[in-house]
Amino acid sequence: MAKENFEKKLQNAKEILETLMKPEITLEESVKAYEKGMKELQAAQKMLQDAELKIQEIKAS
């Protein structure tokens, strides 16, 4: 599986949020979607932190 980019992670999280907002979703489906959404957001946050570190390294050079 190809590594997804930051924008794709955010898009995935947005789609999961839309799923969570559906009234017909079951509790079990909600929990699974929430867990998946949090993983997507955590991965996006990690990518953002890595980019910030790279920028700081470049500025320090």
N, CA, C and O atoms as a Maestro MAE file, in Angstrom:
{
 s_m_m2io_version
 :::
 2.0.0
}

f_m_ct {
 s_m_title
 :::
 protein
 m_atom[244] {
  # First column is atom index #
  i_m_mmod_type
  r_m_x_coord
  r_m_y_coord
  r_m_z_coord
  i_m_residue_number
  s_m_chain_name
  s_m_pdb_residue_name
  s_m_pdb_atom_name
  i_m_atomic_number
  :::
  1 25 0.846 -1.185 0.000 1 A "MET " " N  " 7
  2 3 0.000 0.000 0.000 1 A "MET " " CA " 6
  3 2 0.885 1.239 0.000 1 A "MET " " C  " 6
  4 15 1.804 1.356 0.810 1 A "MET " " O  " 8
  5 25 0.606 2.148 -0.898 2 A "ALA " " N  " 7
  6 3 1.406 3.362 -0.995 2 A "ALA " " CA " 6
  7 2 1.163 4.257 0.214 2 A "ALA " " C  " 6
  8 15 0.065 4.303 0.769 2 A "ALA " " O  " 8
  9 25 2.197 4.951 0.598 3 A "LYS " " N  " 7
  10 3 2.092 5.870 1.726 3 A "LYS " " CA " 6
  11 2 1.195 7.041 1.342 3 A "LYS " " C  " 6
  12 15 1.414 7.685 0.316 3 A "LYS " " O  " 8
  13 25 0.196 7.312 2.155 4 A "GLU " " N  " 7
  14 3 -0.732 8.393 1.874 4 A "GLU " " CA " 6
  15 2 -0.144 9.720 2.333 4 A "GLU " " C  " 6
  16 15 0.638 9.776 3.282 4 A "GLU " " O  " 8
  17 25 -0.532 10.781 1.644 5 A "ASN " " N  " 7
  18 3 -0.028 12.098 2.018 5 A "ASN " " CA " 6
  19 2 -0.928 12.756 3.059 5 A "ASN " " C  " 6
  20 15 -1.994 12.241 3.397 5 A "ASN " " O  " 8
  21 25 -0.482 13.886 3.552 6 A "PHE " " N  " 7
  22 3 -1.171 14.619 4.604 6 A "PHE " " CA " 6
  23 2 -2.603 14.958 4.204 6 A "PHE " " C  " 6
  24 15 -3.534 14.753 4.982 6 A "PHE " " O  " 8
  25 25 -2.774 15.469 3.010 7 A "GLU " " N  " 7
  26 3 -4.095 15.869 2.546 7 A "GLU " " CA " 6
  27 2 -5.047 14.680 2.477 7 A "GLU " " C  " 6
  28 15 -6.227 14.809 2.802 7 A "GLU " " O  " 8
  29 25 -4.545 13.532 2.058 8 A "LYS " " N  " 7
  30 3 -5.372 12.326 1.967 8 A "LYS " " CA " 6
  31 2 -5.800 11.874 3.365 8 A "LYS " " C  " 6
  32 15 -6.936 11.440 3.555 8 A "LYS " " O  " 8
  33 25 -4.908 11.974 4.331 9 A "LYS " " N  " 7
  34 3 -5.248 11.605 5.713 9 A "LYS " " CA " 6
  35 2 -6.374 12.496 6.229 9 A "LYS " " C  " 6
  36 15 -7.317 12.007 6.850 9 A "LYS " " O  " 8
  37 25 -6.280 13.796 5.976 10 A "LEU " " N  " 7
  38 3 -7.334 14.712 6.411 10 A "LEU " " CA " 6
  39 2 -8.651 14.427 5.692 10 A "LEU " " C  " 6
  40 15 -9.718 14.493 6.303 10 A "LEU " " O  " 8
  41 25 -8.583 14.116 4.416 11 A "GLN " " N  " 7
  42 3 -9.792 13.791 3.656 11 A "GLN " " CA " 6
  43 2 -10.443 12.526 4.220 11 A "GLN " " C  " 6
  44 15 -11.664 12.463 4.365 11 A "GLN " " O  " 8
  45 25 -9.626 11.525 4.536 12 A "ASN " " N  " 7
  46 3 -10.158 10.293 5.124 12 A "ASN " " CA " 6
  47 2 -10.861 10.588 6.446 12 A "ASN " " C  " 6
  48 15 -11.944 10.066 6.708 12 A "ASN " " O  " 8
  49 25 -10.246 11.418 7.270 13 A "ALA " " N  " 7
  50 3 -10.836 11.773 8.561 13 A "ALA " " CA " 6
  51 2 -12.161 12.510 8.359 13 A "ALA " " C  " 6
  52 15 -13.117 12.281 9.100 13 A "ALA " " O  " 8
  53 25 -12.220 13.385 7.369 14 A "LYS " " N  " 7
  54 3 -13.454 14.127 7.085 14 A "LYS " " CA " 6
  55 2 -14.566 13.162 6.645 14 A "LYS " " C  " 6
  56 15 -15.716 13.308 7.059 14 A "LYS " " O  " 8
  57 25 -14.222 12.191 5.816 15 A "GLU " " N  " 7
  58 3 -15.207 11.215 5.366 15 A "GLU " " CA " 6
  59 2 -15.707 10.366 6.540 15 A "GLU " " C  " 6
  60 15 -16.887 10.021 6.600 15 A "GLU " " O  " 8
  61 25 -14.828 10.039 7.451 16 A "ILE " " N  " 7
  62 3 -15.214 9.270 8.631 16 A "ILE " " CA " 6
  63 2 -16.152 10.100 9.502 16 A "ILE " " C  " 6
  64 15 -17.125 9.573 10.041 16 A "ILE " " O  " 8
  65 25 -15.870 11.382 9.643 17 A "LEU " " N  " 7
  66 3 -16.745 12.260 10.412 17 A "LEU " " CA " 6
  67 2 -18.147 12.291 9.802 17 A "LEU " " C  " 6
  68 15 -19.148 12.251 10.517 17 A "LEU " " O  " 8
  69 25 -18.203 12.362 8.491 18 A "GLU " " N  " 7
  70 3 -19.503 12.343 7.814 18 A "GLU " " CA " 6
  71 2 -20.247 11.042 8.106 18 A "GLU " " C  " 6
  72 15 -21.463 11.047 8.293 18 A "GLU " " O  " 8
  73 25 -19.518 9.932 8.144 19 A "THR " " N  " 7
  74 3 -20.119 8.640 8.482 19 A "THR " " CA " 6
  75 2 -20.668 8.665 9.903 19 A "THR " " C  " 6
  76 15 -21.765 8.172 10.165 19 A "THR " " O  " 8
  77 25 -19.895 9.243 10.812 20 A "LEU " " N  " 7
  78 3 -20.323 9.300 12.214 20 A "LEU " " CA " 6
  79 2 -21.574 10.164 12.400 20 A "LEU " " C  " 6
  80 15 -22.314 9.975 13.365 20 A "LEU " " O  " 8
  81 25 -21.808 11.076 11.520 21 A "MET " " N  " 7
  82 3 -22.956 11.976 11.642 21 A "MET " " CA " 6
  83 2 -24.246 11.358 11.105 21 A "MET " " C  " 6
  84 15 -25.321 11.928 11.285 21 A "MET " " O  " 8
  85 25 -24.155 10.210 10.454 22 A "LYS " " N  " 7
  86 3 -25.350 9.550 9.927 22 A "LYS " " CA " 6
  87 2 -26.173 8.975 11.075 22 A "LYS " " C  " 6
  88 15 -25.632 8.275 11.931 22 A "LYS " " O  " 8
  89 25 -27.455 9.259 11.104 23 A "PRO " " N  " 7
  90 3 -28.286 8.785 12.214 23 A "PRO " " CA " 6
  91 2 -28.470 7.270 12.247 23 A "PRO " " C  " 6
  92 15 -28.753 6.707 13.305 23 A "PRO " " O  " 8
  93 25 -28.315 6.608 11.109 24 A "GLU " " N  " 7
  94 3 -28.560 5.164 11.072 24 A "GLU " " CA " 6
  95 2 -27.343 4.321 11.489 24 A "GLU " " C  " 6
  96 15 -27.435 3.093 11.516 24 A "GLU " " O  " 8
  97 25 -26.231 4.944 11.807 25 A "ILE " " N  " 7
  98 3 -25.024 4.209 12.169 25 A "ILE " " CA " 6
  99 2 -25.211 3.559 13.551 25 A "ILE " " C  " 6
  100 15 -25.771 4.163 14.466 25 A "ILE " " O  " 8
  101 25 -24.738 2.336 13.672 26 A "THR " " N  " 7
  102 3 -24.858 1.626 14.949 26 A "THR " " CA " 6
  103 2 -23.736 2.059 15.889 26 A "THR " " C  " 6
  104 15 -22.753 2.673 15.475 26 A "THR " " O  " 8
  105 25 -23.910 1.728 17.138 27 A "LEU " " N  " 7
  106 3 -22.887 2.061 18.129 27 A "LEU " " CA " 6
  107 2 -21.566 1.382 17.773 27 A "LEU " " C  " 6
  108 15 -20.509 2.012 17.829 27 A "LEU " " O  " 8
  109 25 -21.621 0.118 17.412 28 A "GLU " " N  " 7
  110 3 -20.396 -0.617 17.058 28 A "GLU " " CA " 6
  111 2 -19.701 0.020 15.864 28 A "GLU " " C  " 6
  112 15 -18.479 0.167 15.860 28 A "GLU " " O  " 8
  113 25 -20.470 0.395 14.854 29 A "GLU " " N  " 7
  114 3 -19.900 1.053 13.679 29 A "GLU " " CA " 6
  115 2 -19.311 2.413 14.056 29 A "GLU " " C  " 6
  116 15 -18.275 2.820 13.531 29 A "GLU " " O  " 8
  117 25 -19.983 3.103 14.965 30 A "SER " " N  " 7
  118 3 -19.493 4.405 15.423 30 A "SER " " CA " 6
  119 2 -18.138 4.275 16.097 30 A "SER " " C  " 6
  120 15 -17.229 5.063 15.835 30 A "SER " " O  " 8
  121 25 -18.006 3.286 16.959 31 A "VAL " " N  " 7
  122 3 -16.743 3.085 17.682 31 A "VAL " " CA " 6
  123 2 -15.625 2.754 16.702 31 A "VAL " " C  " 6
  124 15 -14.526 3.300 16.802 31 A "VAL " " O  " 8
  125 25 -15.900 1.870 15.764 32 A "LYS " " N  " 7
  126 3 -14.881 1.495 14.773 32 A "LYS " " CA " 6
  127 2 -14.485 2.695 13.919 32 A "LYS " " C  " 6
  128 15 -13.302 2.914 13.659 32 A "LYS " " O  " 8
  129 25 -15.480 3.473 13.481 33 A "ALA " " N  " 7
  130 3 -15.195 4.652 12.658 33 A "ALA " " CA " 6
  131 2 -14.398 5.677 13.456 33 A "ALA " " C  " 6
  132 15 -13.468 6.290 12.930 33 A "ALA " " O  " 8
  133 25 -14.757 5.863 14.714 34 A "TYR " " N  " 7
  134 3 -14.039 6.813 15.571 34 A "TYR " " CA " 6
  135 2 -12.578 6.400 15.718 34 A "TYR " " C  " 6
  136 15 -11.679 7.233 15.599 34 A "TYR " " O  " 8
  137 25 -12.345 5.128 15.973 35 A "GLU " " N  " 7
  138 3 -10.967 4.634 16.116 35 A "GLU " " CA " 6
  139 2 -10.178 4.864 14.831 35 A "GLU " " C  " 6
  140 15 -9.031 5.309 14.870 35 A "GLU " " O  " 8
  141 25 -10.797 4.558 13.699 36 A "LYS " " N  " 7
  142 3 -10.120 4.753 12.418 36 A "LYS " " CA " 6
  143 2 -9.842 6.236 12.166 36 A "LYS " " C  " 6
  144 15 -8.765 6.602 11.696 36 A "LYS " " O  " 8
  145 25 -10.816 7.075 12.482 37 A "GLY " " N  " 7
  146 3 -10.640 8.510 12.305 37 A "GLY " " CA " 6
  147 2 -9.515 9.064 13.159 37 A "GLY " " C  " 6
  148 15 -8.726 9.893 12.704 37 A "GLY " " O  " 8
  149 25 -9.445 8.602 14.396 38 A "MET " " N  " 7
  150 3 -8.374 9.067 15.288 38 A "MET " " CA " 6
  151 2 -7.005 8.625 14.774 38 A "MET " " C  " 6
  152 15 -6.032 9.372 14.886 38 A "MET " " O  " 8
  153 25 -6.922 7.431 14.218 39 A "LYS " " N  " 7
  154 3 -5.647 6.966 13.650 39 A "LYS " " CA " 6
  155 2 -5.240 7.834 12.461 39 A "LYS " " C  " 6
  156 15 -4.066 8.168 12.299 39 A "LYS " " O  " 8
  157 25 -6.217 8.197 11.633 40 A "GLU " " N  " 7
  158 3 -5.931 9.060 10.480 40 A "GLU " " CA " 6
  159 2 -5.429 10.428 10.954 40 A "GLU " " C  " 6
  160 15 -4.453 10.954 10.421 40 A "GLU " " O  " 8
  161 25 -6.099 10.996 11.954 41 A "LEU " " N  " 7
  162 3 -5.690 12.303 12.465 41 A "LEU " " CA " 6
  163 2 -4.322 12.248 13.139 41 A "LEU " " C  " 6
  164 15 -3.526 13.178 13.003 41 A "LEU " " O  " 8
  165 25 -4.045 11.169 13.861 42 A "GLN " " N  " 7
  166 3 -2.737 11.024 14.500 42 A "GLN " " CA " 6
  167 2 -1.636 10.907 13.451 42 A "GLN " " C  " 6
  168 15 -0.555 11.473 13.614 42 A "GLN " " O  " 8
  169 25 -1.910 10.174 12.377 43 A "ALA " " N  " 7
  170 3 -0.924 10.049 11.299 43 A "ALA " " CA " 6
  171 2 -0.689 11.407 10.630 43 A "ALA " " C  " 6
  172 15 0.447 11.757 10.308 43 A "ALA " " O  " 8
  173 25 -1.758 12.161 10.425 44 A "ALA " " N  " 7
  174 3 -1.623 13.498 9.823 44 A "ALA " " CA " 6
  175 2 -0.831 14.420 10.751 44 A "ALA " " C  " 6
  176 15 0.010 15.194 10.293 44 A "ALA " " O  " 8
  177 25 -1.097 14.335 12.042 45 A "GLN " " N  " 7
  178 3 -0.364 15.156 13.021 45 A "GLN " " CA " 6
  179 2 1.120 14.809 13.005 45 A "GLN " " C  " 6
  180 15 1.963 15.702 13.090 45 A "GLN " " O  " 8
  181 25 1.448 13.532 12.899 46 A "LYS " " N  " 7
  182 3 2.847 13.091 12.839 46 A "LYS " " CA " 6
  183 2 3.521 13.657 11.589 46 A "LYS " " C  " 6
  184 15 4.657 14.128 11.647 46 A "LYS " " O  " 8
  185 25 2.811 13.606 10.459 47 A "MET " " N  " 7
  186 3 3.362 14.161 9.223 47 A "MET " " CA " 6
  187 2 3.627 15.652 9.372 47 A "MET " " C  " 6
  188 15 4.651 16.153 8.906 47 A "MET " " O  " 8
  189 25 2.721 16.354 10.011 48 A "LEU " " N  " 7
  190 3 2.875 17.785 10.227 48 A "LEU " " CA " 6
  191 2 4.069 18.076 11.130 48 A "LEU " " C  " 6
  192 15 4.840 18.997 10.859 48 A "LEU " " O  " 8
  193 25 4.227 17.309 12.186 49 A "GLN " " N  " 7
  194 3 5.368 17.485 13.086 49 A "GLN " " CA " 6
  195 2 6.684 17.207 12.365 49 A "GLN " " C  " 6
  196 15 7.665 17.928 12.552 49 A "GLN " " O  " 8
  197 25 6.703 16.158 11.537 50 A "ASP " " N  " 7
  198 3 7.915 15.845 10.770 50 A "ASP " " CA " 6
  199 2 8.279 16.981 9.822 50 A "ASP " " C  " 6
  200 15 9.452 17.322 9.673 50 A "ASP " " O  " 8
  201 25 7.265 17.566 9.180 51 A "ALA " " N  " 7
  202 3 7.510 18.681 8.265 51 A "ALA " " CA " 6
  203 2 8.057 19.886 9.029 51 A "ALA " " C  " 6
  204 15 8.961 20.568 8.547 51 A "ALA " " O  " 8
  205 25 7.517 20.150 10.210 52 A "GLU " " N  " 7
  206 3 7.995 21.267 11.026 52 A "GLU " " CA " 6
  207 2 9.452 21.058 11.428 52 A "GLU " " C  " 6
  208 15 10.241 22.003 11.418 52 A "GLU " " O  " 8
  209 25 9.810 19.827 11.780 53 A "LEU " " N  " 7
  210 3 11.194 19.529 12.127 53 A "LEU " " CA " 6
  211 2 12.139 19.766 10.951 53 A "LEU " " C  " 6
  212 15 13.228 20.316 11.115 53 A "LEU " " O  " 8
  213 25 11.710 19.346 9.776 54 A "LYS " " N  " 7
  214 3 12.529 19.556 8.576 54 A "LYS " " CA " 6
  215 2 12.738 21.042 8.316 54 A "LYS " " C  " 6
  216 15 13.840 21.467 7.967 54 A "LYS " " O  " 8
  217 25 11.687 21.825 8.484 55 A "ILE " " N  " 7
  218 3 11.776 23.265 8.257 55 A "ILE " " CA " 6
  219 2 12.750 23.883 9.267 55 A "ILE " " C  " 6
  220 15 13.572 24.725 8.905 55 A "ILE " " O  " 8
  221 25 12.655 23.466 10.523 56 A "GLN " " N  " 7
  222 3 13.562 23.976 11.557 56 A "GLN " " CA " 6
  223 2 15.009 23.606 11.236 56 A "GLN " " C  " 6
  224 15 15.914 24.416 11.433 56 A "GLN " " O  " 8
  225 25 15.231 22.385 10.741 57 A "GLU " " N  " 7
  226 3 16.584 21.962 10.370 57 A "GLU " " CA " 6
  227 2 17.124 22.810 9.226 57 A "GLU " " C  " 6
  228 15 18.296 23.187 9.224 57 A "GLU " " O  " 8
  229 25 16.269 23.107 8.255 58 A "ILE " " N  " 7
  230 3 16.694 23.919 7.119 58 A "ILE " " CA " 6
  231 2 17.051 25.333 7.576 58 A "ILE " " C  " 6
  232 15 18.049 25.902 7.132 58 A "ILE " " O  " 8
  233 25 16.237 25.889 8.457 59 A "LYS " " N  " 7
  234 3 16.491 27.242 8.966 59 A "LYS " " CA " 6
  235 2 17.783 27.285 9.775 59 A "LYS " " C  " 6
  236 15 18.497 28.288 9.766 59 A "LYS " " O  " 8
  237 25 18.073 26.207 10.465 60 A "ALA " " N  " 7
  238 3 19.266 26.160 11.314 60 A "ALA " " CA " 6
  239 2 20.551 25.984 10.491 60 A "ALA " " C  " 6
  240 15 21.642 26.258 10.989 60 A "ALA " " O  " 8
  241 25 20.433 25.541 9.265 61 A "SER " " N  " 7
  242 3 21.604 25.287 8.429 61 A "SER " " CA " 6
  243 2 22.274 26.565 7.978 61 A "SER " " C  " 6
  244 15 23.277 26.518 7.266 61 A "SER " " O  " 8
  :::
 }
 m_bond[243] {
  # First column is bond index #
  i_m_from
  i_m_to
  i_m_order
  :::
  1 1 2 1
  2 2 3 1
  3 3 4 2
  4 3 5 1
  5 5 6 1
  6 6 7 1
  7 7 8 2
  8 7 9 1
  9 9 10 1
  10 10 11 1
  11 11 12 2
  12 11 13 1
  13 13 14 1
  14 14 15 1
  15 15 16 2
  16 15 17 1
  17 17 18 1
  18 18 19 1
  19 19 20 2
  20 19 21 1
  21 21 22 1
  22 22 23 1
  23 23 24 2
  24 23 25 1
  25 25 26 1
  26 26 27 1
  27 27 28 2
  28 27 29 1
  29 29 30 1
  30 30 31 1
  31 31 32 2
  32 31 33 1
  33 33 34 1
  34 34 35 1
  35 35 36 2
  36 35 37 1
  37 37 38 1
  38 38 39 1
  39 39 40 2
  40 39 41 1
  41 41 42 1
  42 42 43 1
  43 43 44 2
  44 43 45 1
  45 45 46 1
  46 46 47 1
  47 47 48 2
  48 47 49 1
  49 49 50 1
  50 50 51 1
  51 51 52 2
  52 51 53 1
  53 53 54 1
  54 54 55 1
  55 55 56 2
  56 55 57 1
  57 57 58 1
  58 58 59 1
  59 59 60 2
  60 59 61 1
  61 61 62 1
  62 62 63 1
  63 63 64 2
  64 63 65 1
  65 65 66 1
  66 66 67 1
  67 67 68 2
  68 67 69 1
  69 69 70 1
  70 70 71 1
  71 71 72 2
  72 71 73 1
  73 73 74 1
  74 74 75 1
  75 75 76 2
  76 75 77 1
  77 77 78 1
  78 78 79 1
  79 79 80 2
  80 79 81 1
  81 81 82 1
  82 82 83 1
  83 83 84 2
  84 83 85 1
  85 85 86 1
  86 86 87 1
  87 87 88 2
  88 87 89 1
  89 89 90 1
  90 90 91 1
  91 91 92 2
  92 91 93 1
  93 93 94 1
  94 94 95 1
  95 95 96 2
  96 95 97 1
  97 97 98 1
  98 98 99 1
  99 99 100 2
  100 99 101 1
  101 101 102 1
  102 102 103 1
  103 103 104 2
  104 103 105 1
  105 105 106 1
  106 106 107 1
  107 107 108 2
  108 107 109 1
  109 109 110 1
  110 110 111 1
  111 111 112 2
  112 111 113 1
  113 113 114 1
  114 114 115 1
  115 115 116 2
  116 115 117 1
  117 117 118 1
  118 118 119 1
  119 119 120 2
  120 119 121 1
  121 121 122 1
  122 122 123 1
  123 123 124 2
  124 123 125 1
  125 125 126 1
  126 126 127 1
  127 127 128 2
  128 127 129 1
  129 129 130 1
  130 130 131 1
  131 131 132 2
  132 131 133 1
  133 133 134 1
  134 134 135 1
  135 135 136 2
  136 135 137 1
  137 137 138 1
  138 138 139 1
  139 139 140 2
  140 139 141 1
  141 141 142 1
  142 142 143 1
  143 143 144 2
  144 143 145 1
  145 145 146 1
  146 146 147 1
  147 147 148 2
  148 147 149 1
  149 149 150 1
  150 150 151 1
  151 151 152 2
  152 151 153 1
  153 153 154 1
  154 154 155 1
  155 155 156 2
  156 155 157 1
  157 157 158 1
  158 158 159 1
  159 159 160 2
  160 159 161 1
  161 161 162 1
  162 162 163 1
  163 163 164 2
  164 163 165 1
  165 165 166 1
  166 166 167 1
  167 167 168 2
  168 167 169 1
  169 169 170 1
  170 170 171 1
  171 171 172 2
  172 171 173 1
  173 173 174 1
  174 174 175 1
  175 175 176 2
  176 175 177 1
  177 177 178 1
  178 178 179 1
  179 179 180 2
  180 179 181 1
  181 181 182 1
  182 182 183 1
  183 183 184 2
  184 183 185 1
  185 185 186 1
  186 186 187 1
  187 187 188 2
  188 187 189 1
  189 189 190 1
  190 190 191 1
  191 191 192 2
  192 191 193 1
  193 193 194 1
  194 194 195 1
  195 195 196 2
  196 195 197 1
  197 197 198 1
  198 198 199 1
  199 199 200 2
  200 199 201 1
  201 201 202 1
  202 202 203 1
  203 203 204 2
  204 203 205 1
  205 205 206 1
  206 206 207 1
  207 207 208 2
  208 207 209 1
  209 209 210 1
  210 210 211 1
  211 211 212 2
  212 211 213 1
  213 213 214 1
  214 214 215 1
  215 215 216 2
  216 215 217 1
  217 217 218 1
  218 218 219 1
  219 219 220 2
  220 219 221 1
  221 221 222 1
  222 222 223 1
  223 223 224 2
  224 223 225 1
  225 225 226 1
  226 226 227 1
  227 227 228 2
  228 227 229 1
  229 229 230 1
  230 230 231 1
  231 231 232 2
  232 231 233 1
  233 233 234 1
  234 234 235 1
  235 235 236 2
  236 235 237 1
  237 237 238 1
  238 238 239 1
  239 239 240 2
  240 239 241 1
  241 241 242 1
  242 242 243 1
  243 243 244 2
  :::
 }
}
